[in-house]
């Protein structure tokens, strides 16, 4: 079963993020805490949205529902809206899609993507985009089987926190830039 993640799912989704990082050969790369994830998903201005896949009976899962254990979260999809100046349309960026290895090939990944496609269709989003590691041939084959493909001629670029700090002049006497980047509200000025 696919459902929208709730606050009670934060811990397990965080664990799944760390499992994904290990699968992607970056086990120490996750700096996000469960509190960070909670704020991103359920804070005053949510930065992202999350679906979870649970072991409630799903078509393609061979375990009969009456024999299955209590539902467990076995996968997730985390996404946020995007906007294209070329199309003038909103879209979706899929940040992460992960299903635990022992639950793969049971329809959970396709069910997550189908639900995301339904969200896109319902909201009028014209595209769904994501990044795939170049060595992850199984994921690439899976995505191609659903009609997706790489964007020819484009390479994803990233500016990390150090480069942002350097470019913004943070630490060079720019208190306003320091406050903006630390995500704290600006310090009040007194007259």
C-alpha positions as CSV (number, residue, x, y, z in Angstrom):
1,X,0.0,0.0,0.0
2,X,1.2,3.5,-0.8
3,X,0.3,6.4,1.5
4,X,1.4,9.9,2.4
5,X,4.0,9.8,5.1
6,X,2.9,11.2,8.5
7,X,4.9,12.5,11.5
8,X,5.0,9.0,12.9
9,X,7.0,7.8,9.8
10,X,9.9,10.2,10.2
11,X,12.2,7.8,12.1
12,X,11.7,4.9,9.7
13,X,12.0,7.2,6.6
14,X,15.2,8.5,8.1
15,X,16.5,5.0,8.5
16,X,15.6,4.3,4.9
17,X,17.5,7.3,3.8
18,X,20.6,6.0,5.6
19,X,20.0,2.5,3.9
20,X,19.8,4.3,0.5
21,X,23.1,6.1,1.2
22,X,24.8,2.8,2.1
23,X,23.4,1.2,-1.1
24,X,24.7,4.2,-3.1
25,X,28.2,3.6,-1.5
26,X,28.0,6.8,0.6
27,X,27.1,5.4,4.1
28,X,28.6,8.4,6.0
29,X,27.0,11.1,3.7
30,X,23.7,11.6,5.5
31,X,24.0,14.6,7.7
32,X,20.2,15.1,8.0
33,X,18.7,14.2,11.4
34,X,15.2,12.9,12.0
35,X,14.4,16.4,13.4
36,X,15.6,18.0,10.1
37,X,13.4,15.6,8.1
38,X,10.4,16.3,10.4
39,X,10.9,20.1,9.8
40,X,11.3,19.5,6.0
41,X,8.1,17.5,5.8
42,X,5.9,18.9,8.5
43,X,7.3,22.3,9.5
44,X,5.5,25.7,8.9
45,X,6.7,25.8,5.3
46,X,7.2,22.2,4.1
47,X,10.2,21.9,1.8
48,X,9.3,18.4,0.5
49,X,6.6,15.7,0.5
50,X,7.0,12.0,1.1
51,X,5.1,8.8,0.2
52,X,5.8,5.5,2.0
53,X,5.3,2.0,0.8
54,X,4.0,-0.4,3.4
55,X,3.6,-4.2,3.5
56,X,-0.2,-4.0,3.5
57,X,-1.1,-6.3,0.7
58,X,-0.1,-5.0,-2.7
59,X,-0.7,-6.5,-6.1
60,X,2.4,-8.5,-7.0
61,X,3.4,-9.2,-3.4
62,X,3.1,-13.0,-3.1
63,X,2.4,-12.9,0.7
64,X,-1.3,-13.6,1.3
65,X,-2.8,-10.7,3.3
66,X,-4.1,-13.1,6.1
67,X,-0.6,-14.4,6.6
68,X,1.3,-11.2,6.4
69,X,2.8,-9.6,9.5
70,X,1.6,-6.1,10.7
71,X,2.3,-3.5,8.1
72,X,5.9,-2.1,7.9
73,X,7.3,0.7,5.9
74,X,9.6,-0.8,3.3
75,X,10.1,2.1,0.9
76,X,9.7,5.8,0.3
77,X,9.6,8.5,-2.3
78,X,10.6,12.0,-1.3
79,X,9.8,14.9,-3.7
80,X,9.2,18.6,-4.2
81,X,7.6,20.8,-6.8
82,X,9.8,22.5,-9.5
83,X,9.1,25.2,-12.1
84,X,10.3,25.4,-15.7
85,X,10.8,28.8,-17.3
86,X,10.9,27.1,-20.7
87,X,7.5,25.5,-20.3
88,X,6.0,27.9,-17.8
89,X,4.8,24.8,-16.0
90,X,5.2,23.2,-12.6
91,X,6.8,19.8,-12.3
92,X,8.1,17.4,-9.7
93,X,11.6,16.6,-8.7
94,X,12.0,13.1,-7.1
95,X,14.8,13.5,-4.6
96,X,14.9,9.9,-3.5
97,X,13.1,6.6,-4.3
98,X,14.1,3.6,-2.3
99,X,12.7,0.1,-1.5
100,X,14.5,-2.2,0.9
101,X,16.3,-4.9,-1.1
102,X,14.4,-7.8,0.4
103,X,11.1,-6.1,-0.8
104,X,12.2,-5.3,-4.4
105,X,10.5,-6.9,-7.4
106,X,7.2,-7.0,-5.6
107,X,5.7,-3.9,-7.1
108,X,6.5,-1.3,-4.4
109,X,8.8,0.8,-6.6
110,X,6.3,0.9,-9.5
111,X,3.5,1.6,-7.1
112,X,5.4,4.6,-5.6
113,X,6.1,5.9,-9.1
114,X,2.5,5.3,-10.2
115,X,1.3,7.3,-7.2
116,X,3.8,10.1,-8.0
117,X,2.6,10.1,-11.7
118,X,-1.0,10.4,-10.4
119,X,-0.1,13.3,-8.2
120,X,1.6,15.0,-11.3
121,X,-1.5,14.4,-13.4
122,X,-3.9,15.6,-10.7
123,X,-1.9,18.8,-10.2
124,X,-1.2,19.5,-13.8
125,X,2.5,18.9,-13.5
126,X,4.1,18.4,-16.9
127,X,7.2,16.5,-15.9
128,X,8.8,14.4,-13.2
129,X,12.6,14.4,-13.0
130,X,15.2,12.7,-10.9
131,X,18.9,11.7,-10.9
132,X,20.2,8.2,-11.2
133,X,23.8,7.1,-10.4
134,X,25.6,6.2,-13.6
135,X,26.6,2.8,-12.2
136,X,23.0,1.9,-11.1
137,X,22.0,-0.2,-14.2
138,X,19.1,-2.0,-12.4
139,X,17.5,1.3,-11.5
140,X,18.1,2.7,-15.0
141,X,16.5,-0.4,-16.6
142,X,13.5,-0.1,-14.2
143,X,12.9,3.6,-15.0
144,X,13.2,2.9,-18.8
145,X,10.6,0.1,-18.4
146,X,8.2,2.8,-17.1
147,X,8.8,5.2,-20.0
148,X,11.5,7.4,-18.5
149,X,14.9,8.2,-19.9
150,X,18.0,10.4,-19.4
151,X,17.9,14.0,-20.6
152,X,20.4,14.0,-23.4
153,X,23.0,16.7,-23.4
154,X,22.4,17.7,-19.8
155,X,24.6,17.1,-16.7
156,X,23.4,17.7,-13.2
157,X,25.5,20.3,-11.3
158,X,25.7,21.1,-7.7
159,X,27.2,23.8,-5.5
160,X,28.0,22.6,-2.0
161,X,27.9,24.6,1.2
162,X,31.5,25.6,1.1
163,X,31.1,27.0,-2.5
164,X,27.9,28.7,-1.5
165,X,29.6,30.3,1.5
166,X,32.5,31.5,-0.6
167,X,30.3,32.9,-3.3
168,X,27.9,34.6,-0.9
169,X,30.8,36.1,1.0
170,X,29.7,34.5,4.3
171,X,32.4,34.8,6.9
172,X,33.8,37.9,5.3
173,X,31.9,40.3,7.5
174,X,28.5,39.9,5.9
175,X,26.2,39.3,8.9
176,X,23.1,39.3,6.7
177,X,24.5,36.6,4.5
178,X,25.6,34.6,7.6
179,X,22.0,34.8,8.9
180,X,20.4,33.8,5.6
181,X,22.6,30.8,5.1
182,X,22.3,29.6,8.7
183,X,18.5,29.6,8.3
184,X,18.0,31.7,11.3
185,X,15.8,34.8,11.2
186,X,17.9,38.0,10.9
187,X,18.9,39.5,14.2
188,X,16.7,42.4,15.1
189,X,18.4,45.8,14.9
190,X,18.0,48.3,17.7
191,X,17.8,52.0,17.1
